[in-house]
């Protein structure tokens, strides 16, 4: 379990994240939370910045 924080996202980014979540829900037998999707996208994005 991670820390609970508040983040403000642009509505365009929310739509893209919800689209990713919908695709994951269709292909997964388990539930897929919005937080899980955000964590996956952020961790993949941070890989680009590792030195």
Backbone bond lengths (Angstrom), bond angles and torsions (degrees), N, CA, C in turn:
res aa  C-N    CA-C-N  psi(-1)  N-CA   C-N-CA  omega(-1)  CA-C   N-CA-C  phi
1 X - - - 1.455 - - 1.517 108.33 -
2 X 1.298 116.55 134.48 1.452 121.07 -179.00 1.512 112.23 -94.16
3 X 1.295 114.50 -175.17 1.463 120.93 176.68 1.512 110.17 -79.54
4 X 1.309 116.12 146.34 1.460 120.89 177.27 1.517 108.36 -89.68
5 X 1.338 115.94 122.53 1.461 121.41 179.45 1.519 109.09 -134.33
6 X 1.321 116.35 167.05 1.452 121.86 175.42 1.522 108.15 -112.06
7 X 1.331 115.70 130.38 1.457 121.56 -179.26 1.519 108.02 -130.30
8 X 1.314 117.10 138.48 1.459 121.76 176.46 1.525 107.37 -103.27
9 X 1.342 116.17 121.96 1.458 121.59 -178.24 1.524 110.04 -114.20
10 X 1.308 115.41 147.96 1.460 122.26 174.01 1.531 108.46 -66.25
11 X 1.310 117.97 144.18 1.465 121.07 -176.96 1.521 112.51 -62.23
12 X 1.318 117.84 -31.22 1.468 120.96 177.16 1.526 110.13 -64.99
13 X 1.325 116.74 -41.84 1.464 120.41 178.90 1.527 111.34 -67.79
14 X 1.320 116.82 -35.46 1.464 120.37 177.37 1.525 110.05 -63.26
15 X 1.321 116.81 -43.21 1.467 120.47 179.03 1.526 110.75 -61.28
16 X 1.319 117.02 -42.07 1.466 120.82 179.34 1.522 110.85 -65.61
17 X 1.328 116.71 -41.93 1.459 120.32 178.49 1.523 111.30 -65.84
18 X 1.316 117.52 -40.08 1.472 121.35 178.24 1.531 110.49 -64.55
19 X 1.334 116.62 -35.25 1.460 120.97 177.22 1.527 110.50 -65.54
20 X 1.325 116.47 -43.20 1.463 120.98 176.35 1.521 109.88 -61.90
21 X 1.327 116.45 -42.82 1.462 121.05 179.47 1.530 110.68 -61.52
22 X 1.324 117.12 -42.85 1.468 121.02 -179.97 1.525 111.10 -61.55
23 X 1.330 117.46 -42.05 1.466 121.26 178.20 1.524 110.72 -64.32
24 X 1.338 116.57 -39.77 1.459 120.23 179.35 1.525 111.20 -68.36
25 X 1.312 117.63 -37.19 1.469 121.52 179.05 1.520 110.42 -64.23
26 X 1.334 116.76 -40.48 1.464 120.95 -179.13 1.525 112.05 -64.72
27 X 1.335 117.11 -31.50 1.463 119.82 -175.54 1.534 113.05 -100.98
28 X 1.318 118.49 1.51 1.459 121.27 -176.85 1.524 110.99 -119.48
29 X 1.324 117.16 137.08 1.467 119.24 176.67 1.536 112.30 -75.92
30 X 1.333 117.24 -15.94 1.459 122.15 -179.88 1.523 110.09 -98.62
31 X 1.321 116.02 165.40 1.456 120.05 175.85 1.532 109.30 -72.66
32 X 1.311 115.57 151.67 1.467 121.88 -179.49 1.521 107.23 -126.74
33 X 1.328 116.40 112.41 1.461 119.99 -177.41 1.533 110.89 -81.06
34 X 1.311 114.93 157.40 1.467 120.70 176.90 1.528 109.79 -62.96
35 X 1.319 116.89 -38.49 1.462 121.13 178.50 1.520 111.39 -61.61
36 X 1.315 116.72 -39.60 1.462 120.93 178.63 1.527 110.41 -62.07
37 X 1.316 116.06 -44.24 1.466 120.87 179.25 1.523 110.36 -62.84
38 X 1.323 117.41 -45.22 1.466 121.20 179.42 1.524 110.17 -60.72
39 X 1.328 117.37 -43.62 1.463 120.41 179.25 1.526 112.16 -62.55
40 X 1.317 117.81 -39.66 1.466 121.03 178.27 1.524 110.26 -64.44
41 X 1.319 116.94 -47.66 1.469 121.14 -178.01 1.527 110.82 -63.84
42 X 1.315 117.12 -42.45 1.470 120.58 179.97 1.530 110.44 -65.87
43 X 1.327 117.48 -44.64 1.470 119.56 -179.17 1.522 111.64 -64.19
44 X 1.340 117.49 -38.26 1.467 120.17 176.32 1.522 110.86 -66.11
45 X 1.321 116.65 -40.02 1.463 120.82 178.80 1.520 112.35 -66.82
46 X 1.326 116.75 -35.79 1.469 120.27 -179.76 1.519 112.64 -70.86
47 X 1.323 117.14 -23.81 1.473 120.34 177.91 1.521 111.23 -60.29
48 X 1.316 116.98 -29.53 1.465 121.69 179.72 1.528 112.28 -69.60
49 X 1.330 117.11 -22.11 1.455 121.29 -174.44 1.530 113.11 -101.55
50 X 1.319 117.49 0.24 1.463 119.81 178.85 1.514 109.84 -74.27
51 X 1.309 116.02 137.77 1.458 120.57 -178.07 1.509 111.55 -100.69
